[in-house]
Amino acid sequence: MINQNQDNTITQKTTIDRRSLLKMTGAGVAALGAMSIFDATISKAQDMSNGASNFYTSDKVTLQKVTFKTQYQTNVAGNLFLPKDLDQTSKHPTIIVGHPMGAVKEQSANLYATKMAEQGFVAMSIDLPFWGESEGQSRNLVSPEAYAEAFSAGVDFLGSHAFVDRTNIGAIGVCGSGSFVISAAKIDPRIKAVATVSMYDMGAAFRDALNKSQTVEQRKQFIATAAEQRWAEADGSNILYIGGTTLQLTAETDPIQREFYDFYRTPRGEFTPAGVARETTTKPTLSSSVKFMNFYPFNDIETISRPMLFISGDQAHSKEFSQDAYNRASEPKELVWVKGAGHVDLYDRVDLIPFDKLKAFFDQHLA
């Protein structure tokens, strides 16, 4: 690892495939930013599971399923992890963990929460609204404001417990949740310290695509297509789902999509919530996905003025977002590059994830 501080720098479900989207928008894969949408036939996934432990459990930790209300009076589902030796007569630092965009709490977030609870923290993983066991219709709806609210509602809920120190609540956001927790922290100073891992700026990913490879014209074409889909759904048509992770691989499947496939479509990390069709897991709705175009989580990030830790693999295709957030953030801040790690590696590869760094960060800033 290399540290960088200030001194160095469900209606009936329908999915939409790549050819259909290209026909409607003329925009190409870049129109979906990070959400690759390659349709596929048959192939075999590359085995990239070495060291992965997404479904890790610990005999040192207890798990309790919980729900709590947002300001919209909808229920968010979570898993509350407590160290077995926790003294519930005392107050303890606490951490909320958000899952990757398109995932659910059982994918990556539970692992992080379990590991932090092992190290003495109260920790809670959450399902973002419209995903997993949290409420919200339509399913898989994109709503950055509702996602950010889930973190603040989690603070409300945790702070109601006698064993939680209200003045020492932090958060970890993995992938897309990294941008949602930053959005929450900008207007909720109760989130005292923020760590992101393999962060995606979901706004920039949809507006500009990776490495700013999408043109404004392509963006406009995608927005127009989503608007037409709103008309269709208002007239009774089926919901369309886009992006996410392909169900099968072909020789033409790109490396980033293969990286996601190995987590979301293999026993390494695949999880399908009850009542959800496997075909739509990880896929947001077309008509709502344009809401990311209006999402600017890094604007005014410097106003947070609380400790921030950005963790990314130095080989991650998404590393531009952690670097951008770090550059804009005010002190105290730190950027950690995990040597040799890609984006999805830090979802579940316990030998690569710097849990020791996360512990040290929260030990220091959730005193």
N, C-alpha and C positions, 0 to 999 in steps of 0.2 A: 504494500500500500504506500501511496505517496500522499502526504498531507500538503495542502496548499492553504496558507492563511494570507493575511493582508500583506505580508512581506514578500510573497512570491505568488507571484500570482497563481295476455294470450286471448278475443277475436281469433280468427284463423291466422296462423302464422305463415308468412311467405318470405323467402329469402331472395335476394337479387344477386346474380352472378356478374362477373367482370364484363362479359360481352354485352349484357343488357345495359349495364351502367355506361359503358363506352358509347353505346348507340344513343342513349338518352342525353348524355352530356358532352360527348366529344372530348372529354377532359383527360382520360387516362387514369392510371392508378394513382397518380399524384393527387387527384381530386379528393382522395380519402386520407391524405397525409399518412399517418402511421398505420391506419387501418387497411392493410393490404387485403385485396378481395379476389384472389386468383381462384377461378373455378378449377376443378381437378377431376382426374380419373383414378388410376390405381398406381400406387407405389409403396415403398416401405420407408418408414421414418428412420432418419439417422439416429443412432443411439447416442444421445448426449446426456444421459441421466447420471453419469458418475458423480457421486457426492451429493445427489439431490435427496432431500428429505422433506417434501412439502407436507406430508401428513404426520410429521413428528409429534409424539406425545411424550409427556414427562410424568414420572411418578412423584415428582416434587411439587406438582402444581394441581390445583383443583379447577374444574371448569363448570361454569354455570351459564345456561342460556338466559338471556335477558332481552327485554324490549323497553323502549322509552319513546316519549313523544317529541316531535319537533315543534317549532312554532307554528307550523301548518297543521298541527294536530294529527299528523300521520305517524305511524309506528316505525321505528328503526330497530332492526334486530341486531343483537350482538352476542358475543361470547366473552364472559368475564372470567379472567384467569387470575387466581390468587395463589401465592406461595403457601404451601401446606402449613408452614410454621408461622404464618402471618399473625402478629399480635393485633387483633381487631379492636383492642382498647386504645391503640395508638393511631396516629394519622400517618399516612404513607404517601410518597410520590407515586404518581399514576400516569399511565401512557395510553393514548388511544391510537389504534393502528387501522389504516385504511388500505384496502386491496387495490390491485391494478385495475385500470379501466377495462370493463367487460368481464372481469372476474367476479368472484364472490369471496366472502371472508374465509372460506375453507381453502382458498388458493392464496398462499403466501402470507396473508394477514394473520391467520391463526398461528403459523410458525413463528412469526416475529413476536406476537403477543406471548406465546408460550415461553420463548427464550428469554424475554424480558422479565416475565414472572419468575422464572428460574433464578434470576439474578436479584430478586427481592422486590421488584416493582409490582404494584397492582397494574394489570394491563387488560385492555378490552379491544377486541377486533370488532369491526362493524361491517354490515352490508350497506352499501350506499342505497339511497332511495331508488325504487324501481328495479332493483337487482336483488337476487338471492331471496332471503326471507323477509326483507324489508317491504313495507307497503309501497304502493304507487302504481297507477295505471296510466298509460299502457306500460307493459313490461319492457324493460331495456330502453326506457325513455332517457334521452340526454337532457340533463338539467343541472348545469354547473352550480347555480345558486342553491338548489336543493342539496346537492352533494356537500357543498361547504357548510350549509346549515346542519347537516348530520353530525359534523365534528363539534360544532357549538352545542348542539343538543346532547351530544355525548358528555360534554363538560358539565352541562346541567345535571344530567343523570348521575355521573360519578360523584359530583360534589354533594349530592344528597346523602352519601354514605358516610357514617361516622368515622370509618377507618381511612378515608381519603382526605389528603391535605389539599384543600381547595386552592391554596396558593402555589401548589407545585404539581400542575397538570401539564403534561407535554403531549406531543403527537408525532407519529411516524406515518408518512405517506409513501406507499410503494407505487411506482409507475405513475399513472394518471392521478392517483390520490395525492401524490406529492404536490401537484398544482392545486388540487382542491383544498388541501390543508393550508397552503400558503394563502389562498383566497380567504379562508376562514380567519386565519391569524391576523390578517390586515385589519379586521374590524372586531376581533375578539382578543383583547389583551390577557384574558384568562388562560389562553394557551401560552404557557410561559416559555417553552422551548420547542423547536420544530426540527425534525430530521426527515430528509427525503432520501429515497433509495431508487436508483434507476428511473429518475423522474422524467415524465413527459409533460411538457407544456401542451395540454390538449388543445388550447386555442391556436397556438402557433402551428401545431401539427396539422390542423385542419385548414387553416388559412394559407399556409405556405408550404406544407409538406416538409419532409426531412431535407436539410441542407437548402431550404428555400427553393425547392425545385418546381413548385407550382406557380403558374402565372396568375395574374389577377383575372384574366379572361377565363381561365379554367375554374377559378374560384366562383366567378359569376355564373358560369354554366352549371356548376354543381348546386349553387343556391337556387337557381331557376328550376332545376329538376326536383329539388326537395319541396319547393313551393307547389309545383304541379302535383306532387304526391299528396300534399295536404288537401288540395282540392279533391283528389281521388278518394282519400279516406273520409273526407267530409260527406262525400256522396255515397259512402257505404262500401268502398273497396277494402280489400285486405291490407293489413299493415305490411310494409316491406322492411326487411332487415338487411343491413349492409355490413361490409367490413368484417371485423373479427378474424377468426382463425379458420382456415380452410379445413374441410373434413377429411380430405385425402391429399396426397402429394403426387406430383408428376415430375418428370425430368425438367420441366420449365419452372417449377416453383422456386421463387427467389430465396436467398439465404435468410432474410429477416423473417419471412413467413415460415420457413423451416424451423427457425429458432422458436417461434411461438407455437408451432405445431407440436414440437417435442414436449412442451409443457401442457398445453391445453387439450391435446388429442391423444395422449398416451397415459398409461397408468402412473407415470411420474407425477402429473398434476391434475388430470382430468377430474372434474366434479360437476355433476348435473343435478341441480336442486330438484326437489319433488315438484311435479307438475310442470316442469319445463322441458321443452323438446331439445334434444341434443343439437339439432340442426341450427338452433338460434342462440345457443350459449355463446357468449363473447360478442354478439352482434347487436349494435344499437339500431334503433329505428331510423330509416332514411329521413322521414319528415322532421324528426327532432334533432338530428345530428348537426344541422346547421347552427344550432344554438352555440356550438363551440366557436363559431366564427366571431361571436361577440364576447368571447371569454379572454380576458387579458390578466392572468393571475400575477404576472411580474410587474405590472404597472403599480407604482408606489410601494414596491416591496421594501424599499429603504425605510419606510415609515414604521415597519414592524419593530425595529430596534430591540429585538430580543434574540437570544442565541439561536443560530441556524446552522445546521450541519447538512451538507450535500454530499451524498455518496453515489458514486457511479463506477462502473467498470471502465478501465482505460481502453477497452476494445468495444464498448457499447455503441450501437448505432445511434442511441439517444443521448450521448454524452453532451451534445451541444446545449441541451436544455439545462442541465446542471451547471454548466459553465456560465451560461447566460444569467441564470438566477444568482449565482455566486457573484458575478461581476456587478450586478445591480444592487445586491443586498448591502445593508449597512452592518457595521460591526456590532456585536461579535459574530463572526461567521467563520466557517471552515469548509474546505472542499477536500474530499478524500477520493483519490483514484485507487481502485482495487486492481492491482496488476493482473493482466491476463483475462479479466472477466468481461463477458458480454452483458447485454441488457438483461436477459432472462436468467442468466446465471445467479443473479442476486435476488431472484424470487425465492430460491429454495436450496441452493448449494451451501450447506452449513459450513463447509470447510473454507469457503470463499467469503461469505458474508461476515463483515467485521463486527460481530456482536460485542467484542471487547471494546471497540471504539464507541459503539452506541451506549454501552453501559457507562463508560467513562464520561461521555457527553452529558447523559442525563444525571449521573451522580453529581457532576459539577454544577449543573444548572437547575436541577430540581432538588435543591439542598434540603 
